[in-house]
Amino acid sequence: MNAKYVQVLRENNIILYPLMTLNDHTEIVHSEVINCDGKERVKICIERPYYC
């Protein structure tokens, strides 16, 4: 796991934490539990590297 940063999504002030980094440097990140309309949810994002 690559724990080099914590990212904040500006739209909802959701903090994302690194979960794992794949061999191709794709990172999978997750949020804390979000309570929405009485339901618990977790936001998961897959971030792929961009090479110029």
Steps between C-alpha positions, in 0.01 A plus 500: 500500500621845412403739782672809361203737512146570608284670239204728566220522245407867491138452392388321819804529728541122493841373607635211293759258637726272294399136508738339251724568200496256210804398294417755228493779766120519502389602849180395672385742770202501738316742726387460857142387557256766376153512655249593231123478555548250783725274290872445541701542180867495404636683196760303302705653217746349256773738393712418198830677439522747212823496302593787269 
